Amino acid sequence: MTTQVTTQSSVTPLTALRSFHPGWFGAVMGTALAFMMAVVGVSFPETILLRRVLKPQLIALFIGIVTVAIIITGYLFNLVL
């Protein structure tokens, strides 16, 4: 049994519900973006490759800067979107 909903405006019931709480329909955009960036930016294989080129102190600095940048990017996208 299907139910049809007709509205006079361009707002669908789904978008109206998302405006109340965006977390009800999966991950928020900034959180998903931060997770995808972290998988690539701070991965174990990448640190093994960097070990051949950089000293351990520089690898730790790189991981710290990338992690902080990814967290800030996630929060900014959550604020904007």
N, C-alpha and C positions, 0 to 999 in steps of 0.2 A: 504494500500500500504506500503510495507516494502522496505527499502533500505539497501543493504549490503555494508559494507565498508571493504575493504581488505587493509592491510598494510604489508609491508615487515619486519618491526621490531616487537618486542614484546610489544611495547607501543600502547595501545588502545586509541582511541580518547577521551574517558572519563578520563583516567589517564593523558593524555596530558592537558586536560582542568583543572583538579584538581591541576596540578602543577602551573598554573598561579594564581589561587585564591582559596584556599581550603574552604573558607567560602561560596562559591556559592552553595555547595551541602549539606547544613545543618550545624550543629554546628561543630566547630573544635574539635579534639579529646581531647585536654586539658580542654576545656570549658565543654564538656560533662562529662568528668571524675570528674572534680571539682564539678559539679552540683550533680552527683550521690553520691559522698562522703559527700557533705554537707547535703543531704537529710537524710543520716543515722547518720552522726557524730554530727550534731547540730539540732536535731529534738526536738520538744516540748515534746513528751512522754519521751524522754531520760532525759531531764532536770527535769521532774517531778520525775522520778525514782532516779536521782542523788540527789534530794532535801532531800530524806530520809537518805542519807549517808553523804553528804558533806554540809559544811556551804555555805551560799550564795556567800561569797567572793571567795571561791574555785570553785564554779560553774561558776562564771563570768570569773575567770582565765582560767578554762578548755575550756569554749566556745571561749575565745579570742585566746588561743594557737591553738586550733583545726581550727578555722577560718583562722588564718594566715597561718597555715601549708597547708590547702586546697588551698588557693589562690596561694601560692608559687608552690605547686605541679601542679596546672593548668597552670601557666605560664611556668614552666619547660617543661611540656609535649608539650605545644604549640611551644616552641623553638626547641625541639628535633624532634617532628613529624611535 
